[in-house]
Amino acid sequence: MGMQPDGREQLRLMCVHAHPDDESSKGAATMARYSHEGVDVLVVTLTDGSRGSVLNPAMDRPEVVDNITAIRAAEMDKARQILGVRQIFMGWVDSGLPEGDPLPPLPEGCFALEPLDVTTEALVREIRRFRPHVMTTYDENGGYPHPDHIMCHTVSMAAFRTAADHEAHPHAGEPWQPLKIYYNAHNRAKYVAFHEAFLAEGRESPYAEWLERWTEEDARTITTRIHCADWFDQRDQALLAHATQIDPDGHFFQVPRDLQVRIWPTEDFEAAVSYVPVEPVEDDLFAGIDDVATGDALATRSGLEVAYDGRVAVSA
């Protein structure tokens, strides 16, 4: 059943991601749940995915490699339909993941090298057009240090900060202040729980080496847990729709569904900045926003003050 009419229908959620497939591996069940409940969910995909490797051996064929951009766009459309969300491509060129020591320079013209004022204005335009009450993006490390993921964070935060500024980007639409922005959280505690559940059942854990490298210092502040186990199947189907990127026998599917539902039935988020109070621990990204009318009024009010700031300073 969807939400009963209470003013929450058509609250708006914008989820900003670096590549096609990122939306299905980060917060997908949450998006599917909100869409089911009447929230208008928009995925903003910043790059075209053109430099992504084919990670599924069954798809590693010359005709796939030669047409990777078009194929990934088709995969994205299929995943979008499965999740019940809207989606747009911003059109920047995938930067690829540089490898080697020393790392090679990023390719000319790629997203990570685009001028920040250009990328910010483009995302501000979409924010002012869609008018989200809440946004999600990646943390200051990009979740992992892919140049496009780090740039996704930088652009998202810059656009969130300036979308309401009358003097900033004056040709990009009427000012609008999203009320909250969250990071898709990489929650170490979840993988510890899975690891311990495998061991308790006398099974080898797929996370042993991973957790050895992931220290307590890497742990994030989880502010928000969205119960969305009923949408794990849609999440998995959306992942599989990205057939060039997702190996059905790969790490995304190492934990049996029944164990996931029993051990960790939530997707977790980290509040970064909010103009409404953030109470630990939330179970709703829209906590503090009572309805669309209230959200719209706040988002267009001048002089809003930050009520919560959970950002982490980036070390030099």
Secondary structure, DSSP 8 states (H G I E B T S, - for coil): ----SSS-TT-EEEEEESSTTHHHHSSHHHHHHHHHTT-EEEEEEEE--TT-----GGG--HHHHTTHHHHHHHHHHHHHHHHT-EEEEEEE-------SSS-----TT-GGGS-HHHHHHHHHHHHHHH--SEEEE--TT-SS--HHHHHHHHHHHHHHHHTT-TTSSTTS-S----SEEEEE---HHHHHHHHHHHHHTT---TTHHHHHHS-GGG-----EEEE-GGGHHHHHHHHHH-TTT--TTSGGG-S-HHHHHHH--EEEEEEEEESS---SSBS-TTTT--SHHHHHHHHT-TT---SEE-------
